[in-house]
């Protein structure tokens, strides 16, 4: 029964959050048994010279070995990815996927310059940043120690990461990319003379979104009891 409950809960998670979170967990499980991180990390030389193109994706899926850091990252990834997908991206799966692609491409370009090997944590911070800016009035509590407004959450996470001895470069990258997306999507289009620059490709809408109803479509009236179909057409 417990397994049925977990399965039911899993399938209730929105599609993009479910797919990304499951991919991260399965990648970590594979590292425990089948592969090594050296087969996953971001390496431009191996990508472009040896065509190991999977590294463009797998470097976003590995958050390190099982431990506190892994579960901490998974908790925040699942929570804020789901809240975005169920909140401001509700009914806009294609737009959500486009945000993933936009953020992933920008991080990959910055990763080339900064020699970063894994970008999953930066991606999580990007999701947190976008969510926090879209919920500016929400009060947050961090482990019962700090109370603050939601827009400060990415910076609190960066400080916590620093306390754990991690480099803040990855967190800063996530904040930077998150801000670029937020500015282009939410700020610039609402400025005088501004316009929407991030346009979701139509093929993503065809794949992920339900087709829009034709406004000119007029359904036939329901058949009344005892009415002959020929009479209805006359």
For each residue, the residues with C-beta under 8 A, 3 or more apart:
1: 4 5
2: 5 6
3: 6 7
4: 1 7 8
5: 1 2 8 9
6: 2 3 9 10
7: 3 4 10 11
8: 4 5 11 12
9: 5 6 12 13
10: 6 7 13 18 22
11: 7 8 18
12: 8 9
13: 9 10 17 18 21 82
14: 17 18 82 85 86 93
15: 18 19 93
16: 19 20 81 85 93 96 97 100
17: 13 14 20 21 78 81 82 85
18: 10 11 13 14 15 21 22
19: 15 16 22 23
20: 16 17 23 24 77 81 100
21: 13 17 18 24 25 74 77 78 81
22: 10 18 19 25 26
23: 19 20 26 27 61
24: 20 21 27 28 61 62 63 74 77 120
25: 21 22 28 29 74
26: 22 23 29 30
27: 23 24 30 31 40 58 61 62
28: 24 25 31 32 62 63 64 65 66 70
29: 25 26 32 33
30: 26 27 33 34 35
31: 27 28 34 35 36 37 40 62 65
32: 28 29 65 66
33: 29 30
34: 30 31
35: 30 31 39 40
36: 31 39 40
37: 31 40 41 62 118
38: 41
39: 35 36 58
40: 27 31 35 36 37 55 58 59 61 62 118
41: 37 38 55 58 59 62 117 118
42: 47 55 56 59 108 111 116 117 118 119
43: 46 47 52 55 117
44: 47 48 112
45: 48 49 50
46: 43 49 50 52 55
47: 42 43 44 50 51 52 53 55 56
48: 44 45 51
49: 45 46
50: 45 46 47
51: 47 48
52: 43 46 47 55
53: 47 56
54: 57 58
55: 40 41 42 43 46 47 52 58 59
56: 42 47 53 59 108
57: 54 60 61
58: 27 39 40 41 54 55 61 62
59: 40 41 42 55 56 62 111 117 118 119 120
60: 57 104 107 118 119 120 123
61: 23 24 27 40 57 58 120
62: 24 27 28 31 37 40 41 58 59 118 120
63: 24 28 69 70 73 74 118 120 121
64: 28 67 69 70 73 118
65: 28 31 32 70
66: 28 32 70 71
67: 64 70 71
68: 71 72
69: 63 64 72 73 164 166
70: 28 63 64 65 66 67 73 74
71: 66 67 68 74 75
72: 68 69 75 76
73: 63 64 69 70 76 77 120 121 124
74: 21 24 25 63 70 71 77 78
75: 71 72 78 79
76: 72 73 79 80 124 128 157
77: 20 21 24 73 74 80 81 120 123 124 127
78: 17 21 74 75 81 82
79: 75 76 82 83
80: 76 77 83 84 124 127 128 131
81: 16 17 20 21 77 78 84 85 127
82: 13 14 17 78 79 85 86
83: 79 80 86 87 131
84: 80 81 87 88 89 96 127 130 131 134
85: 14 16 17 81 82 89 90 93 96
86: 14 82 83 89 90
87: 83 84 90 131 134
88: 84 131 134
89: 84 85 86 92 93 95 96 99
90: 85 86 87
91: 209
92: 89 95 96 209
93: 14 15 16 85 89 96 97 208 209
94: 97 98 200 204 205 207 208 209
95: 89 92 98 99 200
96: 16 84 85 89 92 93 99 100
97: 16 93 94 100 101 204 208
98: 94 95 101 102 198 200 201 204
99: 89 95 96 102 103 130 181 185
100: 16 20 96 97 103 104
101: 97 98 104 105
102: 98 99 105 106 181 198
103: 99 100 106 107 123 126 177 178 181
104: 60 100 101 107 108 119 123
105: 101 102 108 109
106: 102 103 109 110 177 180
107: 60 103 104 110 111 119 122 123 126 173 174 177
108: 42 56 104 105 111 112 119
109: 105 106 112 113
110: 106 107 113 114 116 173 176 177
111: 42 59 107 108 114 115 116 119 173
112: 44 108 109
113: 109 110
114: 110 111 169 173
115: 111
116: 42 110 111 119 122 169 170 173
117: 41 42 43 59
118: 37 40 41 42 59 60 62 63 64 121
119: 42 59 60 104 107 108 111 116 122 123 170 173
120: 24 59 60 61 62 63 73 77 123 124
121: 63 73 118 124 125 161 170 171 174
122: 107 116 119 125 126 170 171 173 174 177
123: 60 77 103 104 107 119 120 126 127 174
124: 73 76 77 80 120 121 127 128 174
125: 121 122 128 129 154 157 158 170 171 173 174 175 178
126: 103 107 122 123 129 130 174 175 177 178 181
127: 77 80 81 84 123 124 130 131 178
128: 76 80 124 125 131 132 153 154 157 174 178
129: 125 126 132 133 154 174 175 178 179 182
130: 84 99 126 127 133 134 178 181 182
131: 80 83 84 87 88 127 128 134 135 150
132: 128 129 135 136 150 151 152 153 154
133: 129 130 136 151 178 179 182 186
134: 84 87 88 130 131 182 186
135: 131 132 138 150
136: 132 133 149 150 151
137: 149 150
138: 135 149 150
139: 147 148 149 150
140: 146 147 148 149 150 152 153 156
141: 144 146 147
142: 145 146 148 153 156 160
143: 146
144: 141
145: 142
146: 140 141 142 143 156
147: 139 140 141
148: 139 140 142 152 153 156
149: 136 137 138 139 140 152
150: 131 132 135 136 137 138 139 140 153
151: 132 133 136 154
152: 132 140 148 149 155 156
153: 128 132 140 142 148 150 156 157
154: 125 128 129 132 151 157 158 171 174 175 178
155: 152 158 159 175
156: 140 142 146 148 152 153 159 160
157: 76 125 128 153 154 160 161 171
158: 125 154 155 161 162 168 171 172 175
159: 155 156 162 163
160: 142 156 157 163 164
161: 121 157 158 164 166 168 170 171
162: 158 159 165 166 168
163: 159 160
164: 69 160 161
165: 162
166: 69 161 162 170 171
167: 170
168: 158 161 162 171 172
169: 114 116 172 173
170: 116 119 121 122 125 161 166 167 173 174
171: 121 122 125 154 157 158 161 166 168 174 175
172: 158 168 169 175 176
173: 107 110 111 114 116 119 122 125 169 170 176 177
174: 107 121 122 123 124 125 126 128 129 154 170 171 177 178
175: 125 126 129 154 155 158 171 172 178 179
176: 110 172 173 179 180
177: 103 106 107 110 122 126 173 174 180 181
178: 103 125 126 127 128 129 130 133 154 174 175 181 182
179: 129 133 175 176 182 183
180: 106 176 177 183 184
181: 99 102 103 126 130 177 178 184 185 198
182: 129 130 133 134 178 179 185 186 187
183: 179 180 186 187 188
184: 180 181 187 188 189 197 198
185: 99 181 182 189 196 198
186: 133 134 182 183 189 190
187: 182 183 184 190 191 194
188: 183 184 191 194 195 197
189: 184 185 186 194 195 196 197
190: 186 187 194
191: 187 188 194
192:
193:
194: 187 188 189 190 191
195: 188 189
196: 185 189 199
197: 184 188 189
198: 98 102 181 184 185
199: 196
200: 94 95 98 204 205
201: 98 204 205
202: 205 206
203: 206 207
204: 94 97 98 200 201 207 208 209
205: 94 200 201 202 208 209
206: 202 203 209
207: 94 203 204
208: 93 94 97 204 205
209: 91 92 93 94 204 205 206
210:
211:
212:
213: 217
214: 217
215:
216:
217: 213 214
218:
219:
220: 232
221: 232
222:
223: 227 229 232
224: 227
225:
226:
227: 223 224 231 232
228: 231 232
229: 223 232 233
230: 233 234
231: 227 228 234
232: 220 221 223 227 228 229
233: 229 230
234: 230 231
